[in-house]
Amino acid sequence: MSKKIANPEKFQPATRIVNAAHEYAEHGMVNPAVYHASTIVFPDVAALNNRANQPYSYGRYGTPTSRALETAIAELEGGYKCKVSPSGLSAISCALLSFLKAGDHLLMVDTAYFPTRKLCDTLLKGLGIETTYYDPLIGKAITSLIRPNTKVVFLESPGSQTMEVQDVPAIAEAAHKAGAITIIDNTWSGGYYFQAFAHGCDVSIQAATKYIVGHSDAMLGSVVCTAETWPQFKMCYETMGMFTGPDDMYLGLRGLRTLDVRLERHQKNAIAVAEYLRGHDAVETVLYPALSNAPGHALWKRDFKGASGLMSIVLKPASETALTALLDGLELFGMGYSWGGFESLVVPFTPIRSATTWTAKGPCLRLHIGLESPIDLIADLKQGLARLQKTA
Ligand SMILES: *Cc1c(COP(=O)(O)O)cnc(C)c1O
C-alpha cells in the first residue's frame, strides 16, 4: 500500500484532493485497483463468523475501490464518512428515506432540482411524508415553517436553474434549534468551493456525475455525513442494497484528482462569459452569483471559496422563433441535460415554483461554461444573440 498522509489538515485543499485515499493503492501504483467483486471468501470458520468485523465481507458492503473514492470525497467535503450511489438522484432519495418516515414533515427549498421535487410529490407523499416548499431566500425566518414533526430541512444553494444563494448557516441554526437536521444538495460547488459542514449542514449530497466525474462519461452520487448522521444513513443505504459499479467509481476518483484545476478554469471562463452577457442588450439578467451585483453575490462572497461553470440568463422578451434561431445555430454549446463535464452546454428552461413566484417575462437559458477558450465561447454566443435580435 502507498503511504497514507498522517495529518492532511496541515495541507491546502488542492494538495489534499491529490493525496486523499492513497493508502488504497497497492504495489507502488499511484492509483488504486479497480476491484470487480461480489463474493469475498473467508479463510476459516472463525473469520466467517466474525465477518461483520472484517474490512471486506461482501461486494455490496464495500471494496477497496469504493472505499478509496468514499474516503477521498469525505475528505474533499470535510465530513465524517461518505457512500457513493449510482446517480445523484439516488443519493438524494436514499438520504431523504434515511431520515424520514410516515407522519414526518419535510421542508424543501422551492428551487430544488426538479426530480427532487418530484420525489417529494410522489414517492414520499405516498409513504405519508408531507413536504412544504419554502422560499430559498427565507433565511432564519424558516423557524415559522418548522413544525413539531419537521425532521429534515433540505437546501440547495445556489438553487437549480435560477441560482438563488441561501443563507445556509442561518437556516441550519434554526433547524437545529428545533431538532431537525439539514441536508444540502451541494453539486454546484463540487463540494470544493462550499464547505457544507463548516456552514452547519448535517449531510452533503452531490450529483458526482457533474464535477467529480467531470467528463460526462459516468453517473454517480455521493452522500457525506457527520458522525451523528452516519449510522442512520448507512443503515438505510445498506438495507436498500445501494452500490455502484467499480469502473464508474474509478472514473469518479480519477476525475476528483483534477477538480481543483478544472474548477479554476470553469470559473475563469464563466466569469468572462458572464461579464460579456451582462453587457449585451438582448440580456435582461445574468444569474451567476460570482458576478458583482448579481443576485446572491453578497452571500456567495461570504460563504463560497469560488464559483463553478454553471449560470443562467434571462433574455429580454423574445419570440419562440427568435430563441430557436439563437440556439439552433450555436457551434460550441451542445443542447442537453446534465453539466459539469469539460464541454459547454445550453438548455432553455421554465422555472417551476409553488412557494414563490417567478416574475421575469423573457425566456431563460441555463449555460454550462466548459473548458474551451472563452474567446471562442463568447464569439459563438455573440453570433447567437445577433441571430436572436435579427429574428422577429
Ligand atoms: C444533475 C443533478 C442531480 C441529479 O444527478 P444525476 O446524477 O443526474 O442523478 C441532482 N442535483 C442537482 C443539483 C443536479 O444538477
The ligand as an SDF file (V2000), in Angstrom:
LIG
                    3D

 15 15  0  0  0  0  0  0  0  0999 V2000
  -27.9260   16.5760  -12.0490 C   0  0  0  0  0  0  0  0  0  0  0  0
  -28.3370   16.9280  -10.6860 C   0  0  0  0  0  0  0  0  0  0  0  0
  -28.7890   15.9590   -9.8010 C   0  0  0  0  0  0  0  0  0  0  0  0
  -29.0070   14.5240  -10.2080 C   0  0  0  0  0  0  0  0  0  0  0  0
  -27.8380   13.8720  -10.5890 O   0  0  0  0  0  0  0  0  0  0  0  0
  -27.8850   12.5870  -11.5280 P   0  0  0  0  0  0  0  0  0  0  0  0
  -26.5240   12.0230  -11.3900 O   0  0  0  0  0  0  0  0  0  0  0  0
  -28.2160   13.0950  -12.8950 O   0  0  0  0  0  0  0  0  0  0  0  0
  -28.9440   11.6780  -10.9970 O   0  0  0  0  0  0  0  0  0  0  0  0
  -29.0740   16.3370   -8.5170 C   0  0  0  0  0  0  0  0  0  0  0  0
  -28.9510   17.6160   -8.1130 N   0  0  0  0  0  0  0  0  0  0  0  0
  -28.5330   18.5830   -8.9350 C   0  0  0  0  0  0  0  0  0  0  0  0
  -28.4050   19.9670   -8.4200 C   0  0  0  0  0  0  0  0  0  0  0  0
  -28.2220   18.2760  -10.2490 C   0  0  0  0  0  0  0  0  0  0  0  0
  -27.8410   19.2580  -11.0760 O   0  0  0  0  0  0  0  0  0  0  0  0
  1  2  1  0
  2  3  1  0
  2 14  2  0
  3  4  1  0
  3 10  2  0
  4  5  1  0
  5  6  1  0
  6  7  2  0
  6  8  1  0
  6  9  1  0
 10 11  1  0
 11 12  2  0
 12 13  1  0
 12 14  1  0
 14 15  1  0
M  END
$$$$
